[in-house]
Amino acid sequence: MAVFRLFWAEEVGLPADDRGLAYGDGLFETIRMVGQKGVLLSRHLERMVRDASRLGINVSRRELAAVCTQAGQRFSGRFSDDGWILKLTLTRGGGVRGYRPDPGMVPNLLVSASPLASAPDASGVVVDFSRVPLTVNPLLAGIKSLNRLEQVMAAADLGQSLFEVIMSDSDGNLVEGTRTNLLLRVDEAWVAPPAACLAVAGVLRQWLLERLRQRGEVVTERPLTVEDVLGPECRGLFLLNSVLGIIPVRTIAGHDLPVDSGLATIFNPLELLG
């Protein structure tokens, strides 16, 4: 018997009493698919199981993997060979009104598919600093929860010429973009904001930091400042997203940055299918 109730978005939505709809009580994964396989799929499933457990939602990795297999068979023929996007939305389930969850709830899993967006400009993108601060509750740090209102407000400033906005914490440290993690190149080292301060700890971010360390690169996780990015030691700023890949920043807030293409040889989505 499944450990959740399964809903295919093309057939039916979540029930009206779902706690994900009412309170944002759940989390989600967005997975780049190529045919019937997913980029960094194992890491996506591991994160969903781990972070669901942090929220007190029990879900089986085996059952999630089986749904991904079903989704691959169901959707892969509808999209181009370049790939498509699989989204898994897991909520605590449905129940009576009120914030207090019923310990006997059965989770709901909503599965949807969409086309893969056009790849970002490989020569670099234009970004800005966000006017919307990002507050990360330590209990929720890193979890890709359904509560993304700060990111929604910040993303309202995006447009044709602006690819991303970078959000800062209350101390003015740069944390992440609305949909991306950050990685800065300084001289002979790499700097990334610590996972403990992130709203979303991306699977590509973790994979890339591990890969760089395996190659003998110096990787430091510490607060990232505006001065780090705009200062003379900056050798390149990158946006990380498991669907979009590793994206160099060409201009931030009107300031031109050096564009380092070195990471392009590290990340090949077709080598990370699972």
Summary of the structure (lengths in Angstrom):
residues: 274
radius of gyration: 19.0
end to end distance: 24.7
largest distance: 58.6
contacts: 860
relative contact order: 0.16
helix: 26%
strand: 30%
